[in-house]
Amino acid sequence: MEIVRRYCERSGGIELQTYSSPRSGMQRIREWQPDVVLLDIEMSGTSGIELARQLPTSCCLIFTTAYAQYALEGFEVNAVDFLHKPFFYERFERAMQKARQWVRMHDLLRTSESAVRQLLLKSDYKTISVSIDTILYIESIDNYVKVHLADGTSMLSKIPLHIVEGQLPQGEFIRIHRSFLVARCRIARFSKTEIILEKDGKALPIGRKYMDNLKLLKLRK
């Protein structure tokens, strides 16, 4: 990997970390979530193809190997390029240009998806955007809703609960009471009378009218 280190220094703007142990490297990848992973195919006791299948989807993959016969398998696991050793700087730089383009497109897609997963609410004469993925539950209080978030904060908006429910992704939230709408993925456990939320263990009551919703939840969990 010394040649890759020199090429990265020459290219500039690249922070490189190298690992000789596949296990340690994969653990670090999961923690660090790097933009680009350069991976060999034949390693002692480990297949780079199999490791590639375990990479986070946010990582762009480039194979670096002396074994050209693996090129087809490499592209089957969505590698953006295949550097056949030995390779020169110009070839390395072309691969990095492909990786940069892949990362830019991935970031644009992620930003677009994030923008879609927003709940827009009026609060204090302002429109506030709330990430749907941060919502624990939504509480109806008279003509208002109180949106409770995973970080412990909340916000109040003058809008009926059923209107908010119609703006949320179908199937991701469940009505458990006339006053409560809960994110499915935030439910730690439930009984016949209440659900317990993950994070802070808060208990919310289950209305008799909504018990069938919980039966559906039980089937899906």
C-alpha positions in Angstrom: 0.0 0.0 0.0 3.0 2.3 0.1 2.6 3.2 -3.6 -1.1 4.1 -2.9 0.0 6.3 -0.1 2.4 8.1 -2.3 -0.2 8.5 -5.0 -2.7 9.9 -2.5 -0.1 12.5 -1.3 0.6 13.5 -4.9 -3.1 13.8 -5.7 -3.8 15.9 -2.6 -6.9 16.3 -0.5 -7.1 12.6 0.5 -6.9 11.2 4.0 -5.7 7.6 3.8 -5.8 4.9 6.5 -4.4 1.4 5.7 -4.9 -1.9 7.4 -3.2 -5.3 6.9 -5.9 -7.1 8.9 -9.2 -7.4 7.0 -11.1 -7.8 10.2 -9.6 -4.6 11.7 -10.1 -2.8 8.4 -13.8 -3.7 8.1 -14.4 -2.6 11.7 -12.8 0.7 11.0 -14.8 1.1 7.8 -18.1 0.6 9.7 -17.1 3.2 12.3 -15.5 5.8 9.9 -17.8 5.4 6.9 -15.1 6.5 4.4 -16.0 7.9 1.0 -13.8 5.4 -0.9 -12.4 2.0 -0.1 -9.5 0.5 -2.0 -9.6 -3.2 -1.5 -7.4 -6.1 -2.6 -9.1 -9.3 -3.7 -6.8 -12.1 -2.6 -5.8 -11.7 1.1 -4.5 -14.3 3.5 -7.6 -16.4 4.4 -10.0 -13.8 3.2 -11.7 -13.0 -0.1 -11.9 -9.3 -1.0 -15.1 -10.1 -3.0 -16.8 -11.3 0.1 -15.6 -8.3 2.1 -16.9 -6.0 -0.7 -20.4 -7.5 -0.1 -20.2 -6.3 3.5 -19.3 -2.7 2.8 -21.7 0.1 3.8 -23.7 1.3 0.7 -22.2 4.8 1.3 -18.7 3.6 0.4 -17.3 3.8 -3.2 -15.3 0.7 -4.0 -12.1 0.4 -6.0 -10.3 -3.0 -6.3 -6.5 -3.1 -6.4 -5.1 -6.5 -7.3 -2.6 -8.4 -9.3 -5.2 -10.9 -10.4 -6.9 -9.7 -13.6 -9.2 -12.7 -13.8 -11.3 -11.3 -10.9 -12.3 -8.1 -12.8 -15.8 -9.4 -13.7 -16.5 -10.4 -10.1 -15.3 -7.1 -9.0 -17.8 -5.2 -11.1 -20.6 -7.5 -10.0 -20.1 -6.1 -6.5 -20.4 -2.6 -7.9 -16.8 -1.6 -7.9 -16.3 1.7 -9.8 -12.9 0.6 -11.1 -10.3 -2.2 -11.0 -6.6 -1.2 -10.7 -4.5 -4.1 -12.0 -1.1 -4.1 -10.3 1.3 -2.6 -11.0 -0.4 0.6 -12.0 1.0 4.1 -12.5 -0.2 7.4 -11.1 -2.1 8.4 -14.2 -4.2 5.2 -13.9 -4.7 5.7 -10.2 -5.9 9.3 -10.8 -8.4 8.2 -13.4 -9.9 5.7 -10.9 -10.0 8.5 -8.2 -11.8 10.8 -10.6 -14.5 8.0 -11.1 -14.7 7.7 -7.3 -15.1 11.5 -6.8 -17.9 11.5 -9.4 -19.6 8.5 -7.7 -19.4 10.3 -4.3 -20.8 13.5 -5.7 -23.8 11.7 -7.2 -24.3 9.7 -4.0 -24.3 12.9 -2.0 -26.8 14.5 -4.3 -29.1 11.5 -4.1 -28.8 11.4 -0.3 -29.6 15.1 -0.1 -32.6 14.6 -2.4 -33.9 11.7 -0.4 -33.4 13.6 2.9 -35.4 16.6 1.5 -38.3 14.3 0.7 -38.3 12.8 4.2 -39.3 16.1 5.9 -42.4 17.1 7.7 -43.3 20.8 7.2 -45.2 22.4 10.1 -46.2 25.9 11.0 -44.9 27.1 14.4 -44.9 30.7 15.7 -45.6 32.1 12.2 -42.7 30.2 10.7 -42.5 27.0 8.6 -40.3 24.5 10.3 -38.9 21.4 8.6 -38.7 18.3 10.8 -36.8 15.2 9.7 -39.2 12.3 9.8 -36.5 10.0 10.9 -36.0 11.9 14.1 -39.7 11.7 15.3 -40.5 9.5 18.3 -44.3 10.2 18.5 -46.8 12.9 17.8 -49.3 14.0 20.4 -52.7 15.7 19.8 -53.4 18.6 22.2 -56.8 20.3 21.4 -56.3 21.8 18.0 -52.5 21.4 18.1 -50.0 18.7 17.7 -46.8 18.3 19.7 -44.0 16.5 17.8 -41.6 14.7 20.1 -38.2 14.1 18.8 -35.4 11.6 19.5 -33.1 14.2 21.0 -35.7 15.0 23.7 -36.9 18.2 22.2 -40.4 18.9 20.9 -42.3 21.4 18.8 -45.9 22.6 18.8 -48.0 23.3 15.7 -51.6 24.3 15.1 -52.8 21.5 12.9 -55.1 18.4 13.5 -53.4 15.1 14.1 -55.2 13.4 11.2 -53.8 16.0 8.7 -50.2 15.3 10.0 -50.8 11.6 9.7 -51.7 12.0 6.0 -48.4 13.7 5.4 -46.2 10.9 6.8 -44.8 7.9 4.9 -47.4 5.2 4.7 -46.7 2.3 7.1 -44.0 4.0 9.1 -46.3 5.4 11.8 -49.0 3.8 13.7 -52.1 5.3 15.5 -52.3 3.8 19.0 -54.8 6.3 20.5 -56.9 9.2 19.4 -54.2 11.4 20.8 -51.0 9.6 19.8 -49.3 8.6 16.6 -46.1 6.7 17.0 -43.1 5.8 14.8 -43.1 2.1 14.4 -39.3 1.8 14.5 -39.3 3.6 17.9 -41.5 1.0 19.7 -39.4 -1.1 22.0 -42.3 -3.3 23.2 -46.0 -3.2 23.9 -48.8 -4.9 25.9 -52.6 -4.8 25.6 -52.8 -1.4 27.3 -49.6 0.5 26.4 -46.6 0.8 24.2 -43.0 1.5 25.5 -40.8 3.6 23.4 -37.1 3.0 22.9 -34.7 5.7 24.0 -36.3 6.9 27.2 -38.7 4.0 27.9 -41.7 6.3 27.9 -45.1 4.6 28.1 -48.1 5.7 25.9 -51.6 4.4 26.3 -53.3 2.2 23.7 -56.9 3.2 22.9 -59.4 0.3 22.7 -60.4 1.5 19.2 -56.8 1.1 18.0 -56.0 -2.4 19.3 -56.3 -3.9 15.8 -53.4 -1.6 14.7 -51.2 -3.3 17.3 -52.1 -6.7 16.1 -50.8 -5.7 12.7 -47.7 -4.3 14.3 -47.1 -7.7 16.0 -47.3 -9.5 12.7 -44.7 -7.1 11.1 -42.1 -7.0 13.9 
